[in-house]
Amino acid sequence: MTIQVEEGLARGGTLTLPEIATRPEVAEYTRISVPTLARWASEMPPRGPKFKKAGGRVLYKRQDVLDWIDSLEESA
């Protein structure tokens, strides 16, 4: 399955991702819905960007999100 991220928003647009981002922030940045990110995270093995859980919240490091986007470009 190929996953596409709109490059204009993710790399060339005006939206920036904080160093530590929440799932809604990652969803907005990548234009992938929050439910899709949640479903991918619950699959074994997980898909999507690496994440950590902290106090019941799901958090993403900005670099992990960018690395994941780069990995999609390499496999496309």
Secondary structure, DSSP 8 states (H G I E B T S, - for coil): ------HIIIIISS----SEEEHHHHHHHHT--HHHHHHHHHSSS--SS--EEETTEEEEEHHHHHHHHHHHHHH-
